[in-house]
Each structure stands twice: as C-alpha cells, then as structure tokens.
C-alpha cells in the first residue's frame, strides 16, 4: 500500500508563486511515474503534470511555461513549482501514483488547496 502526503498549498495573489511537495511511501521501489492533478469547484479533475523516474516530464497546455515538476533523485518525492499563478489555477491539487500491481487501484493524496486571488 502506498501512502501519499502532500504539502505546500495556500493563498497567493495573482502573479505569485507556490511550491507543492508530494512524498509517496510504503514501497521499497522507485515509482516510475508520479503526477499532479487538480480539481476546481464544479469541474472535473484534470492532469497538471507528470514526471517519471528519469525526470522526463509532461505538462498540461494550460500550465506549460509556468509550472515545473521535479523529483528528488532516487526518491519518491516530487515537487511542483508554480509561478505566474492565475485565478483559474485555483483548485485542490492532488498527487497521484498509478497502480504498482495489476490488483491495485490508483493512489491519491488527500489534496492541498491552492487559492489564487485577483
């Protein structure tokens, strides 16, 4: 069983920055892919960014050039640096780990709130 702990959310003015962190524990393996999703009120959960264990990263078009996902080498700890924040980035941000075995489900963190004020 994987446990996920997130931190770093908060309230920030438009144009500001926040850094989210996620640590996945409960496995001795280096997890291949860890991602960040977000869900705004009344909207579906959407992918924000992912990173694999070779630090290959992918981003949603809406955050490209503003957000950077990174990973502590050899660890299951991932960070999301969010710059030039906009009010539309307001959401609950969730860290995600795909199933590690065929009989597992997706793993999600508890979520961390990000609010960007005008």
NORCORQUI-V805668 format. One record per residue. N is the residue number from 1. RES is the residue in one letter. SS is DSSP state (@ for helix, = for strand, . for the rest). PHI is phi as a letter, one per 30 degrees, with the letter a starting at -180 (NA if undefined). BURIAL is # if it has 24 or more other ideal C-beta (glycine too) atoms within 12 Angstrom, else .. Layout:
N,RES,SS,PHI,BURIAL ; N,RES,SS,PHI,BURIAL
This chain:
1,X,.,NA,. ; 2,X,.,c,# ; 3,X,=,c,. ; 4,X,=,b,# ; 5,X,=,b,# ; 6,X,=,c,# ; 7,X,=,a,# ; 8,X,.,j,# ; 9,X,.,d,# ; 10,X,=,l,. ; 11,X,=,c,. ; 12,X,=,b,# ; 13,X,=,d,. ; 14,X,.,e,. ; 15,X,.,j,. ; 16,X,.,d,. ; 17,X,.,b,. ; 18,X,=,b,# ; 19,X,=,b,# ; 20,X,=,c,# ; 21,X,=,b,# ; 22,X,=,b,# ; 23,X,=,b,# ; 24,X,=,c,# ; 25,X,=,b,. ; 26,X,.,j,. ; 27,X,.,b,. ; 28,X,.,d,. ; 29,X,.,c,. ; 30,X,.,d,. ; 31,X,.,d,# ; 32,X,.,d,. ; 33,X,=,b,# ; 34,X,=,b,# ; 35,X,=,b,# ; 36,X,=,c,# ; 37,X,=,b,# ; 38,X,=,b,# ; 39,X,=,b,. ; 40,X,.,d,# ; 41,X,.,e,. ; 42,X,.,i,. ; 43,X,.,b,. ; 44,X,.,d,. ; 45,X,.,d,. ; 46,X,=,b,# ; 47,X,=,d,# ; 48,X,=,c,# ; 49,X,=,a,# ; 50,X,=,b,# ; 51,X,=,b,# ; 52,X,=,c,. ; 53,X,.,d,. ; 54,X,.,c,. ; 55,X,.,i,. ; 56,X,.,d,. ; 57,X,=,b,# ; 58,X,=,b,. ; 59,X,=,b,# ; 60,X,.,d,# ; 61,X,.,e,. ; 62,X,.,d,. ; 63,X,.,c,# ; 64,X,.,e,. ; 65,X,.,i,. ; 66,X,.,c,# ; 67,X,=,c,# ; 68,X,=,b,# ; 69,X,=,c,# ; 70,X,=,b,# ; 71,X,=,b,# ; 72,X,.,d,. ; 73,X,.,e,. ; 74,X,.,i,. ; 75,X,.,b,. ; 76,X,.,c,# ; 77,X,=,b,# ; 78,X,=,b,# ; 79,X,=,b,# ; 80,X,=,b,# ; 81,X,=,d,# ; 82,X,=,c,# ; 83,X,.,c,. ; 84,X,.,h,. ; 85,X,.,d,# ; 86,X,.,b,# ; 87,X,@,e,. ; 88,X,@,d,. ; 89,X,@,d,# ; 90,X,.,d,# ; 91,X,=,a,# ; 92,X,=,c,# ; 93,X,=,c,# ; 94,X,=,b,# ; 95,X,=,d,# ; 96,X,=,b,# ; 97,X,=,b,# ; 98,X,.,d,# ; 99,X,.,e,. ; 100,X,.,d,. ; 101,X,.,b,. ; 102,X,.,d,. ; 103,X,.,c,. ; 104,X,.,c,. ; 105,X,.,c,. ; 106,X,.,d,. ; 107,X,=,c,# ; 108,X,=,b,# ; 109,X,.,d,# ; 110,X,.,d,. ; 111,X,.,j,# ; 112,X,=,b,# ; 113,X,=,d,# ; 114,X,=,b,# ; 115,X,=,b,# ; 116,X,=,c,# ; 117,X,=,c,. ; 118,X,.,d,.
